[in-house]
């Protein structure tokens, strides 16, 4: 089964589209609570509060987005 590419997917997010809002609400309702804490790593990275880090087994050689190759935190 193909995976959703969130980088591409959210380029088209429109908060005026009820389907988009409902889909994001579904994610919020179904993600584990640990991923929705205000100080969770992904939210801090998104806000620029800390640099991206991943487990060593999945970390890229450099701090670059594995999707687009752009440097993270820039």
Secondary structure, 3 states (H helix, E strand, C coil): CCCCCHHHHHHHCCCCCHHHHHHHHHHHHHCCHHHHCCCCHHHHHHCCCCCCCCCCCCCCCCCECCCCCCECCC
